[in-house]
Amino acid sequence: MSYLAPTDNQGLMQFLSSWYGSATFPNSSLREASAAPRELVEWHDISARWHGAITSHNYPIPVSELTPEDGKVPFWVENQGTWAWAFDPDDEAHWVYEREPSDNPNPWTRTGEQLSDFLIHATVIEAILGAPATKFAREVQADWIQSQEGSRELGLPAWNWPTRDSRIFLGEQWLALVHPSDEPKAGYDVTLAATTPEHLAWVENTPEIKWHSYSAPQNYTTEPFSSPGGRGAGHSMIASLVFA
């Protein structure tokens, strides 16, 4: 199993160490008592060891600030507040729900992913969006990413953020966020990510695809705006990460 495809907390620790380097605070833990699900508390314990470095775009709500909202407890938020994920405090299986916050939000919708898997999935997406080396292309043929040597899909459900059918693919030294382009018939938008530009050098052999490169990202985690924008705001933020 590749270290880029964690399936549990042990695998997640290996992934984080390989992607971000050794933990800054290896013995860090969440000391306060909490009624939050065990999986979420354990994820915060792990996250604290890298001192916030593993959330560069979207972010978790601190355990001490978790508050029910329409029967669910939001725990993860898109960086501009345009998308939120929550768990049901009365559901021992801890299925994850999502919706677009607004003055009159739609009901929470189940994602098909349990909390333990969601947290791994979200962590990998954050690694992509905050990667030291990134390449982005629009309207790539649907089968291009699958056809690359060593490519395979991360075995977790597709997300509805940043757009519907957003999926994660990986190779030996790279990750990819793939989702339909704005014009679905045109193909897919692909964000490739790695810890060094050298690990993405192989795409130079695809002259038929126009790649835009980005490196050395800043930390883009922010507090949500007081007046959340539409869903497109999150999509635009990703473009700004790529084309900055």
Backbone as CSV, one residue per row, in Angstrom:
resi,resn,N_x,N_y,N_z,CA_x,CA_y,CA_z,C_x,C_y,C_z
1,MET,0.830,-1.198,0.000,0.000,0.000,0.000,0.865,1.250,0.000
2,SER,0.621,2.152,-0.928,1.398,3.385,-1.001,1.141,4.245,0.227
3,TYR,2.179,4.954,0.683,1.999,5.872,1.812,1.065,7.012,1.445
4,LEU,0.814,7.226,0.140,-0.098,8.281,-0.289,-1.559,7.853,-0.229
5,ALA,-1.827,6.633,0.187,-3.196,6.136,0.274,-3.491,5.624,1.677
6,PRO,-3.517,6.501,2.675,-3.764,6.050,4.053,-5.178,5.512,4.214
7,THR,-5.322,4.485,5.041,-6.638,3.900,5.280,-7.020,3.923,6.756
8,ASP,-6.095,4.301,7.627,-6.384,4.369,9.051,-5.434,5.393,9.668
9,ASN,-5.507,5.578,10.988,-4.677,6.593,11.626,-3.187,6.296,11.525
10,GLN,-2.828,5.032,11.572,-1.417,4.690,11.425,-0.928,5.074,10.032
11,GLY,-1.748,4.755,9.022,-1.393,5.128,7.660,-1.398,6.631,7.481
12,LEU,-2.314,7.316,8.161,-2.372,8.768,8.080,-1.102,9.390,8.652
13,MET,-0.618,8.872,9.769,0.620,9.377,10.369,1.789,9.188,9.406
14,GLN,1.839,8.039,8.742,2.910,7.783,7.783,2.806,8.751,6.612
15,PHE,1.581,8.977,6.139,1.368,9.926,5.039,1.839,11.320,5.430
16,LEU,1.430,11.784,6.603,1.791,13.132,7.036,3.297,13.281,7.200
17,SER,3.949,12.279,7.758,5.394,12.338,7.935,6.109,12.386,6.596
18,SER,5.605,11.630,5.636,6.240,11.590,4.325,5.985,12.865,3.534
19,TRP,4.810,13.454,3.700,4.433,14.635,2.913,4.951,15.928,3.556
20,TYR,4.841,16.042,4.884,5.194,17.278,5.583,6.500,17.218,6.362
21,GLY,7.056,16.044,6.509,8.235,15.889,7.334,7.861,15.447,8.742
22,SER,8.857,15.271,9.581,8.624,14.788,10.946,7.728,15.747,11.723
23,ALA,6.945,15.187,12.626,6.048,15.996,13.447,6.825,16.995,14.278
24,THR,6.302,18.228,14.357,6.941,19.272,15.160,6.761,19.000,16.650
25,PHE,5.563,18.502,17.000,5.250,18.203,18.400,4.757,16.758,18.481
26,PRO,5.653,15.777,18.447,5.250,14.369,18.347,4.413,13.855,19.496
27,ASN,4.456,14.499,20.650,3.704,14.017,21.808,2.472,14.857,22.112
28,SER,2.076,15.706,21.168,0.925,16.572,21.390,-0.361,15.757,21.489
29,SER,-1.292,16.226,22.313,-2.588,15.566,22.441,-3.626,16.579,22.903
30,LEU,-4.902,16.264,22.639,-6.005,17.128,23.050,-6.334,16.799,24.504
31,ARG,-5.996,17.691,25.403,-6.088,17.369,26.825,-7.473,17.577,27.412
32,GLU,-8.282,18.454,26.813,-9.587,18.746,27.398,-10.571,17.601,27.166
33,ALA,-11.464,17.401,28.110,-12.503,16.389,27.943,-13.447,16.825,26.842
34,SER,-13.953,15.870,26.070,-14.807,16.221,24.943,-15.821,15.123,24.684
35,ALA,-17.019,15.555,24.290,-18.064,14.609,23.914,-18.063,14.359,22.413
36,ALA,-17.087,14.922,21.707,-16.982,14.744,20.261,-16.651,13.290,19.939
37,PRO,-16.992,12.836,18.733,-16.656,11.459,18.346,-15.163,11.173,18.491
38,ARG,-14.854,9.963,18.882,-13.466,9.571,19.107,-12.616,9.830,17.862
39,GLU,-13.156,9.518,16.672,-12.385,9.692,15.435,-11.955,11.137,15.248
40,LEU,-12.849,12.063,15.595,-12.550,13.473,15.412,-11.502,13.948,16.421
41,VAL,-11.643,13.510,17.665,-10.663,13.874,18.689,-9.288,13.330,18.310
42,GLU,-9.229,12.108,17.830,-7.951,11.514,17.438,-7.343,12.273,16.265
43,TRP,-8.187,12.705,15.310,-7.658,13.476,14.183,-7.059,14.791,14.679
44,HIS,-7.727,15.473,15.601,-7.184,16.721,16.148,-5.876,16.464,16.885
45,ASP,-5.791,15.344,17.583,-4.534,14.974,18.253,-3.403,14.846,17.227
46,ILE,-3.705,14.161,16.123,-2.703,13.974,15.084,-2.345,15.312,14.434
47,SER,-3.354,16.088,14.118,-3.134,17.378,13.464,-2.249,18.295,14.299
48,ALA,-2.476,18.291,15.611,-1.716,19.178,16.499,-0.224,18.884,16.463
49,ARG,0.152,17.691,16.067,1.569,17.340,16.033,2.313,18.073,14.915
50,TRP,1.546,18.545,13.914,2.152,19.312,12.821,1.798,20.794,12.933
51,HIS,1.262,21.208,14.055,1.029,22.618,14.377,0.250,23.349,13.283
52,GLY,-0.856,22.758,12.829,-1.733,23.425,11.876,-1.280,23.389,10.437
53,ALA,-0.171,22.739,10.148,0.377,22.756,8.791,-0.442,21.943,7.802
54,ILE,-1.307,21.068,8.284,-1.970,20.135,7.363,-3.339,20.617,6.897
55,THR,-3.733,21.831,7.244,-4.959,22.421,6.692,-4.594,23.762,6.063
56,SER,-4.525,23.786,4.738,-4.086,24.978,4.028,-5.226,25.683,3.316
57,HIS,-6.382,25.047,3.199,-7.502,25.642,2.456,-8.766,25.617,3.308
58,ASN,-9.368,24.450,3.442,-10.507,24.304,4.343,-9.986,24.022,5.751
59,TYR,-10.866,24.010,6.735,-10.341,23.870,8.094,-11.349,23.191,9.025
60,PRO,-10.844,22.547,10.070,-11.708,21.924,11.066,-12.138,22.951,12.103
61,ILE,-13.329,22.800,12.614,-13.783,23.630,13.733,-13.175,23.055,15.009
62,PRO,-12.569,23.871,15.860,-12.000,23.343,17.111,-13.038,22.538,17.898
63,VAL,-12.590,21.469,18.493,-13.501,20.589,19.232,-14.278,21.361,20.293
64,SER,-13.624,22.302,20.937,-14.283,23.072,21.997,-15.373,24.005,21.476
65,GLU,-15.432,24.208,20.146,-16.392,25.130,19.554,-17.489,24.429,18.759
66,LEU,-17.542,23.112,18.831,-18.569,22.368,18.098,-19.951,22.688,18.653
67,THR,-20.885,23.046,17.752,-22.229,23.449,18.164,-23.251,22.844,17.215
68,PRO,-24.320,22.228,17.734,-25.348,21.664,16.849,-26.004,22.729,15.982
69,GLU,-26.383,22.311,14.792,-27.043,23.204,13.846,-28.036,22.384,13.037
70,ASP,-29.327,22.597,13.279,-30.378,21.847,12.588,-30.193,20.341,12.731
71,GLY,-29.878,19.913,13.946,-29.799,18.490,14.231,-28.467,17.842,13.937
72,LYS,-27.534,18.557,13.348,-26.214,18.023,13.045,-25.158,18.934,13.677
73,VAL,-23.921,18.442,13.747,-22.845,19.222,14.352,-21.783,19.501,13.290
74,PRO,-21.722,20.723,12.754,-20.679,21.042,11.781,-19.297,20.905,12.418
75,PHE,-18.358,20.301,11.672,-17.004,20.106,12.199,-15.927,20.482,11.193
76,TRP,-16.320,20.726,9.929,-15.343,21.041,8.880,-15.988,22.058,7.946
77,VAL,-15.239,23.111,7.571,-15.822,24.220,6.823,-14.910,24.624,5.670
78,GLU,-15.511,24.924,4.510,-14.777,25.498,3.381,-14.260,26.865,3.784
79,ASN,-13.117,27.264,3.265,-12.399,28.408,3.823,-13.158,29.729,3.747
80,GLN,-14.116,29.865,2.824,-14.934,31.071,2.755,-16.355,30.843,3.286
81,GLY,-16.558,29.709,3.902,-17.856,29.422,4.485,-18.921,29.015,3.498
82,THR,-18.532,28.597,2.274,-19.523,28.265,1.256,-19.938,26.795,1.279
83,TRP,-19.324,26.006,2.136,-19.660,24.569,2.215,-19.327,24.102,3.618
84,ALA,-20.137,23.223,4.167,-19.889,22.734,5.524,-20.201,21.249,5.606
85,TRP,-19.484,20.568,6.483,-19.688,19.146,6.727,-19.985,18.943,8.211
86,ALA,-20.845,17.975,8.513,-21.307,17.778,9.891,-21.531,16.297,10.170
87,PHE,-21.625,15.970,11.460,-22.001,14.619,11.865,-23.275,14.685,12.691
88,ASP,-23.954,13.558,12.799,-25.170,13.450,13.596,-24.767,12.983,14.995
89,PRO,-24.983,13.781,16.022,-24.533,13.402,17.371,-25.245,12.166,17.912
90,ASP,-26.376,11.809,17.318,-27.134,10.639,17.784,-26.864,9.395,16.955
91,ASP,-25.964,9.490,15.998,-25.672,8.376,15.098,-24.318,7.776,15.458
92,GLU,-24.296,6.578,15.993,-23.045,5.951,16.410,-22.140,5.610,15.229
93,ALA,-22.729,5.490,14.030,-21.915,5.197,12.845,-21.175,6.433,12.349
94,HIS,-21.621,7.615,12.793,-20.973,8.881,12.447,-20.847,9.098,10.942
95,TRP,-21.988,8.972,10.247,-22.011,9.349,8.838,-21.844,10.859,8.734
96,VAL,-21.201,11.292,7.660,-20.952,12.718,7.448,-22.034,13.297,6.531
97,TYR,-22.474,14.508,6.866,-23.484,15.232,6.095,-22.867,16.535,5.586
98,GLU,-23.495,17.114,4.557,-22.967,18.351,3.986,-24.107,19.248,3.518
99,ARG,-23.772,20.534,3.361,-24.701,21.483,2.755,-23.986,22.812,2.542
100,GLU,-24.614,23.669,1.748,-24.138,25.024,1.524,-24.803,25.935,2.544
101,PRO,-24.050,26.541,3.449,-24.656,27.452,4.425,-25.267,28.674,3.734
102,SER,-26.385,29.125,4.258,-27.031,30.341,3.754,-28.053,30.779,4.798
103,ASP,-28.736,31.879,4.512,-29.780,32.327,5.434,-30.923,31.324,5.499
104,ASN,-31.161,30.636,4.383,-32.196,29.594,4.326,-31.588,28.326,3.722
105,PRO,-30.744,27.634,4.484,-30.023,26.483,3.926,-30.932,25.295,3.647
106,ASN,-30.513,24.489,2.688,-31.193,23.228,2.429,-30.912,22.259,3.570
107,PRO,-31.697,21.191,3.680,-31.419,20.192,4.730,-30.042,19.565,4.533
108,TRP,-29.493,19.062,5.615,-28.232,18.342,5.532,-28.408,17.096,4.665
109,THR,-27.422,16.788,3.819,-27.462,15.625,2.933,-26.308,14.693,3.270
110,ARG,-26.584,13.405,3.400,-25.534,12.455,3.749,-24.578,12.251,2.583
111,THR,-23.286,12.244,2.867,-22.272,12.146,1.820,-21.985,10.714,1.381
112,GLY,-22.350,9.737,2.200,-21.965,8.362,1.909,-20.610,7.997,2.476
113,GLU,-20.061,8.879,3.317,-18.746,8.656,3.900,-18.848,8.793,5.416
114,GLN,-18.258,7.845,6.137,-18.233,7.942,7.586,-17.103,8.857,8.040
115,LEU,-17.190,9.310,9.282,-16.283,10.332,9.781,-14.815,9.923,9.660
116,SER,-14.493,8.693,10.004,-13.091,8.259,9.964,-12.523,8.359,8.551
117,ASP,-13.312,7.942,7.546,-12.852,8.036,6.162,-12.837,9.479,5.673
118,PHE,-13.855,10.251,6.070,-13.895,11.656,5.658,-12.636,12.391,6.096
119,LEU,-12.195,12.181,7.317,-11.051,12.910,7.845,-9.771,12.565,7.086
120,ILE,-9.625,11.314,6.687,-8.494,10.940,5.843,-8.621,11.609,4.484
121,HIS,-9.807,11.531,3.889,-10.082,12.118,2.580,-9.787,13.620,2.602
122,ALA,-10.304,14.314,3.620,-10.113,15.760,3.736,-8.642,16.108,3.908
123,THR,-7.904,15.298,4.656,-6.487,15.555,4.880,-5.699,15.426,3.584
124,VAL,-6.047,14.442,2.769,-5.366,14.268,1.486,-5.684,15.436,0.549
125,ILE,-6.939,15.888,0.532,-7.290,17.048,-0.289,-6.509,18.283,0.156
126,GLU,-6.382,18.464,1.456,-5.597,19.602,1.948,-4.134,19.501,1.512
127,ALA,-3.609,18.290,1.476,-2.234,18.110,1.015,-2.093,18.537,-0.442
128,ILE,-3.109,18.258,-1.245,-3.086,18.657,-2.658,-3.152,20.174,-2.786
129,LEU,-4.100,20.786,-2.106,-4.321,22.221,-2.263,-3.194,23.057,-1.677
130,GLY,-2.451,22.506,-0.734,-1.348,23.248,-0.135,0.022,22.712,-0.497
131,ALA,0.088,21.928,-1.574,1.341,21.256,-1.915,2.438,22.228,-2.332
132,PRO,3.700,21.900,-2.043,4.821,22.738,-2.481,4.938,22.839,-3.997
133,ALA,4.477,21.812,-4.718,4.540,21.819,-6.182,3.183,21.403,-6.736
134,THR,2.627,22.217,-7.636,1.295,21.964,-8.181,1.278,22.264,-9.669
135,LYS,0.560,21.444,-10.416,0.281,21.709,-11.830,-1.214,21.551,-12.055
136,PHE,-1.756,22.437,-12.875,-3.200,22.451,-13.091,-3.496,22.542,-14.583
137,ALA,-4.495,21.800,-15.029,-4.929,21.858,-16.423,-6.444,21.728,-16.494
138,ARG,-7.046,22.400,-17.436,-8.481,22.330,-17.651,-8.801,21.444,-18.853
139,GLU,-9.996,20.882,-18.813,-10.569,20.156,-19.951,-9.646,19.054,-20.464
140,VAL,-9.174,18.239,-19.526,-8.345,17.086,-19.852,-9.252,15.904,-20.185
141,GLN,-8.848,15.084,-21.128,-9.659,13.925,-21.506,-9.940,13.036,-20.297
142,ALA,-11.134,12.480,-20.289,-11.618,11.758,-19.109,-10.700,10.617,-18.687
143,ASP,-10.097,9.926,-19.630,-9.304,8.745,-19.278,-7.814,9.047,-19.130
144,TRP,-7.428,10.321,-19.175,-5.998,10.632,-19.160,-5.350,10.234,-17.837
145,ILE,-5.947,10.617,-16.727,-5.320,10.349,-15.433,-5.238,8.851,-15.150
146,GLN,-6.298,8.108,-15.553,-6.275,6.662,-15.316,-5.221,5.956,-16.159
147,SER,-4.863,6.563,-17.283,-3.925,5.919,-18.201,-2.468,6.110,-17.818
148,GLN,-2.194,6.947,-16.823,-0.812,7.190,-16.431,-0.253,6.017,-15.641
149,GLU,1.013,5.728,-15.860,1.647,4.581,-15.220,1.567,4.681,-13.700
150,GLY,1.069,3.645,-13.066,0.969,3.591,-11.613,-0.211,4.337,-11.031
151,SER,-1.044,4.954,-11.879,-2.176,5.743,-11.383,-3.298,4.847,-10.879
152,ARG,-3.898,5.258,-9.773,-5.090,4.569,-9.288,-5.917,5.544,-8.456
153,GLU,-7.183,5.235,-8.306,-8.080,6.126,-7.576,-8.058,5.790,-6.091
154,LEU,-8.057,6.830,-5.261,-8.182,6.621,-3.816,-9.554,6.013,-3.550
155,GLY,-9.594,4.923,-2.803,-10.825,4.170,-2.639,-11.808,4.771,-1.659
156,LEU,-12.238,5.994,-1.919,-13.219,6.682,-1.084,-14.273,7.326,-1.986
157,PRO,-15.466,7.592,-1.471,-16.521,8.163,-2.311,-16.130,9.506,-2.911
158,ALA,-16.706,9.809,-4.083,-16.495,11.116,-4.698,-17.134,12.201,-3.830
159,TRP,-16.578,13.396,-3.892,-17.111,14.530,-3.141,-17.943,15.430,-4.042
160,ASN,-18.821,16.233,-3.423,-19.559,17.274,-4.134,-18.864,18.628,-4.037
161,TRP,-17.709,18.658,-3.402,-16.903,19.863,-3.316,-15.514,19.547,-3.844
162,PRO,-14.877,20.410,-4.662,-15.358,21.743,-5.068,-16.466,21.726,-6.098
163,THR,-16.616,20.582,-6.803,-17.765,20.385,-7.673,-18.171,18.928,-7.546
164,ARG,-19.298,18.589,-8.126,-19.773,17.204,-8.058,-18.733,16.267,-8.673
165,ASP,-18.741,15.044,-8.195,-17.886,13.981,-8.720,-16.402,14.327,-8.625
166,SER,-15.997,14.987,-7.539,-14.578,15.281,-7.321,-13.900,14.051,-6.724
167,ARG,-12.826,13.626,-7.366,-12.157,12.392,-6.969,-10.659,12.598,-6.786
168,ILE,-10.045,11.672,-6.040,-8.614,11.716,-5.793,-7.942,10.536,-6.498
169,PHE,-6.885,10.837,-7.253,-6.047,9.806,-7.850,-4.635,9.974,-7.294
170,LEU,-3.832,8.916,-7.402,-2.479,9.002,-6.898,-1.548,8.103,-7.677
171,GLY,-0.283,8.521,-7.711,0.787,7.699,-8.241,1.767,7.423,-7.111
172,GLU,2.980,7.051,-7.459,3.961,6.741,-6.423,4.432,7.982,-5.688
173,GLN,4.480,9.139,-6.387,5.023,10.345,-5.770,4.156,11.576,-6.000
174,TRP,2.906,11.386,-6.388,2.034,12.522,-6.659,0.592,12.192,-6.296
175,LEU,-0.179,13.263,-6.089,-1.604,13.167,-5.843,-2.324,14.003,-6.901
176,ALA,-3.600,13.730,-7.118,-4.360,14.500,-8.098,-5.802,14.665,-7.637
177,LEU,-6.299,15.886,-7.732,-7.716,16.187,-7.534,-8.327,16.359,-8.914
178,VAL,-9.339,15.567,-9.220,-9.934,15.531,-10.557,-11.439,15.728,-10.443
179,HIS,-11.975,16.652,-11.238,-13.429,16.840,-11.254,-13.866,17.374,-12.613
180,PRO,-15.154,17.220,-12.983,-15.607,17.686,-14.290,-15.354,19.173,-14.488
181,SER,-14.983,19.547,-15.696,-14.805,20.952,-16.032,-16.163,21.653,-16.006
182,ASP,-16.134,22.987,-16.053,-17.379,23.749,-16.016,-18.322,23.325,-17.130
183,GLU,-17.761,22.996,-18.278,-18.534,22.425,-19.379,-18.249,20.931,-19.389
184,PRO,-19.139,20.100,-18.807,-18.836,18.680,-18.593,-18.352,17.933,-19.822
185,LYS,-18.885,18.257,-20.994,-18.496,17.541,-22.202,-17.047,17.842,-22.595
186,ALA,-16.486,18.905,-22.010,-15.129,19.306,-22.370,-14.074,18.435,-21.705
187,GLY,-14.423,17.720,-20.658,-13.458,16.878,-19.966,-13.375,17.195,-18.493
188,TYR,-12.182,17.055,-17.926,-11.980,17.193,-16.489,-10.873,18.202,-16.183
189,ASP,-11.038,18.892,-15.062,-9.972,19.736,-14.531,-9.119,18.864,-13.610
190,VAL,-7.801,18.986,-13.745,-6.878,18.138,-12.999,-5.874,19.007,-12.255
191,THR,-5.787,18.822,-10.950,-4.754,19.454,-10.138,-3.806,18.368,-9.658
192,LEU,-2.570,18.424,-10.136,-1.535,17.487,-9.708,-0.709,18.122,-8.603
193,ALA,-0.309,17.345,-7.622,0.434,17.879,-6.477,1.530,16.918,-6.065
194,ALA,2.633,17.501,-5.600,3.756,16.697,-5.119,4.569,17.527,-4.132
195,THR,5.498,16.880,-3.466,6.322,17.590,-2.489,7.488,18.324,-3.138
196,THR,7.838,17.960,-4.361,8.887,18.660,-5.102,8.494,18.742,-6.572
197,PRO,8.937,19.774,-7.305,8.627,19.876,-8.738,9.125,18.671,-9.524
198,GLU,10.217,18.067,-9.090,10.771,16.920,-9.817,9.782,15.764,-9.905
199,HIS,8.930,15.648,-8.910,7.969,14.548,-8.909,6.817,14.776,-9.884
200,LEU,6.769,15.970,-10.488,5.760,16.261,-11.507,6.378,16.480,-12.878
201,ALA,7.665,16.256,-12.991,8.364,16.501,-14.251,7.834,15.621,-15.379
202,TRP,7.242,14.494,-15.051,6.750,13.575,-16.069,5.655,14.169,-16.939
203,VAL,4.948,15.184,-16.451,3.872,15.758,-17.269,4.417,16.598,-18.416
204,GLU,5.713,16.892,-18.394,6.309,17.614,-19.508,6.276,16.798,-20.786
205,ASN,5.983,15.512,-20.648,5.866,14.636,-21.812,4.453,14.611,-22.373
206,THR,3.611,15.556,-21.934,2.232,15.647,-22.434,2.011,17.019,-23.044
207,PRO,2.656,17.318,-24.177,2.546,18.656,-24.775,1.138,18.995,-25.235
208,GLU,0.288,17.993,-25.390,-1.084,18.263,-25.815,-1.926,18.893,-24.713
209,ILE,-1.402,18.908,-23.478,-2.118,19.486,-22.339,-1.386,20.747,-21.883
210,LYS,-2.122,21.828,-21.695,-1.539,23.084,-21.235,-1.549,23.100,-19.713
211,TRP,-0.371,22.944,-19.131,-0.248,22.912,-17.684,0.171,24.281,-17.151
212,HIS,-0.414,24.673,-16.040,-0.025,25.874,-15.317,0.640,25.406,-14.016
213,SER,1.827,25.920,-13.745,2.587,25.480,-12.578,2.480,26.481,-11.446
214,TYR,2.537,25.944,-10.224,2.517,26.780,-9.031,3.364,26.103,-7.971
215,SER,4.085,26.888,-7.194,4.937,26.302,-6.159,4.997,27.206,-4.947
216,ALA,5.493,26.645,-3.845,5.677,27.372,-2.580,4.426,28.115,-2.153
217,PRO,3.293,27.402,-1.915,2.062,28.080,-1.517,2.139,28.664,-0.123
218,GLN,1.345,29.694,0.088,1.185,30.244,1.414,0.074,29.485,2.130
219,ASN,-0.115,29.784,3.393,-1.206,29.174,4.145,-2.489,29.925,3.842
220,TYR,-3.465,29.248,3.220,-4.687,29.908,2.793,-5.863,29.685,3.736
221,THR,-5.625,29.044,4.880,-6.710,28.837,5.828,-7.152,30.183,6.396
222,THR,-8.448,30.459,6.352,-8.989,31.721,6.855,-10.244,31.452,7.648
223,GLU,-10.702,32.464,8.354,-12.000,32.365,9.005,-13.086,32.575,7.957
224,PRO,-14.259,31.956,8.104,-15.322,32.142,7.125,-15.798,33.580,7.115
225,PHE,-16.193,34.054,5.906,-16.744,35.391,5.801,-18.092,35.466,6.504
226,SER,-18.470,36.642,6.989,-19.729,36.786,7.715,-20.931,36.605,6.807
227,SER,-20.740,36.872,5.502,-21.823,36.679,4.533,-21.347,35.682,3.498
228,PRO,-21.595,34.377,3.707,-21.065,33.361,2.818,-21.481,33.613,1.375
229,GLY,-20.538,33.354,0.476,-20.847,33.500,-0.939,-21.425,32.229,-1.492
230,GLY,-21.542,32.175,-2.804,-22.094,31.001,-3.452,-21.057,29.912,-3.563
231,ARG,-21.472,28.790,-4.112,-20.583,27.650,-4.222,-19.394,27.959,-5.121
232,GLY,-19.594,28.831,-6.085,-18.526,29.165,-7.001,-17.349,29.823,-6.326
233,ALA,-17.555,30.429,-5.154,-16.453,31.102,-4.475,-15.350,30.127,-4.112
234,GLY,-15.712,28.928,-3.655,-14.705,27.936,-3.314,-13.944,27.493,-4.549
235,HIS,-14.667,27.338,-5.679,-14.048,26.929,-6.926,-13.057,27.996,-7.373
236,SER,-13.430,29.266,-7.252,-12.548,30.358,-7.642,-11.310,30.399,-6.765
237,MET,-11.464,30.072,-5.485,-10.326,30.076,-4.570,-9.300,29.053,-5.005
238,ILE,-9.754,27.899,-5.462,-8.830,26.880,-5.937,-8.080,27.400,-7.151
239,ALA,-8.774,28.085,-8.067,-8.102,28.646,-9.232,-7.038,29.653,-8.808
240,SER,-7.313,30.440,-7.769,-6.335,31.424,-7.317,-5.114,30.749,-6.728
241,LEU,-5.304,29.578,-6.099,-4.152,28.830,-5.591,-3.260,28.393,-6.745
242,VAL,-3.893,28.004,-7.839,-3.153,27.455,-8.953,-2.452,28.530,-9.773
243,PHE,-3.158,29.637,-10.012,-2.642,30.631,-10.933,-1.941,31.797,-10.258
244,ALA,-1.820,31.761,-8.912,-1.166,32.871,-8.235,0.256,33.060,-8.752
